[in-house]
Amino acid sequence: MKIKNGFALRRFADQWIAVSVDELADTRNTLITLNKTAAFVWEQLQTGTTRDALITALTEHFAVDQAVAAADIDRFLNEAREAGLLDE
């Protein structure tokens, strides 16, 4: 799975913002604010990955428990699906 084309992730001070760009911006004006963890997951999803790979990356990068990482990933993926942001 990966983030759909047409979004760009930008950092402003200590905030991460994903915005619709190119042709997508003409039809879908989207602005999403992300915390540091969500921005890390978004970056992983830009090139395509799996749920299991995301959990592993999160546990390695942030030194969190696997159960916590799995819950966080599932929550992020569910919200991204509901918002129509993922190609699966």
C-alpha positions, 0 to 999 in steps of 0.5 A, spaced: 500 500 500 502 507 498 499 514 499 496 516 493 499 520 488 498 528 488 500 529 495 506 532 498 509 532 505 512 539 508 515 541 514 514 547 517 517 548 524 515 542 528 509 541 524 508 536 518 503 538 513 500 534 507 497 537 502 494 536 495 498 538 489 498 538 481 491 536 478 489 533 485 489 540 488 484 542 483 479 537 485 480 536 492 483 541 496 486 537 502 490 539 508 492 534 513 497 536 519 501 530 522 505 529 528 512 526 528 510 519 528 505 520 523 509 524 518 514 518 519 509 513 517 507 517 511 514 517 508 514 510 509 507 509 505 510 514 499 514 509 496 509 503 498 510 498 504 506 493 508 503 493 515 508 489 518 513 493 515 510 499 518 510 496 524 517 494 524 520 501 522 516 504 527 519 499 533 526 500 530 525 508 529 522 510 535 523 504 540 516 503 542 513 496 543 510 492 538 503 492 540 503 499 541 506 500 534 501 495 531 495 499 534 498 506 532 499 503 525 492 500 525 489 507 527 493 511 522 491 506 516 484 506 518 484 514 518 487 514 511 483 509 508 477 513 510 480 519 507 481 516 501 489 517 501 491 510 500 492 506 494 492 498 496 
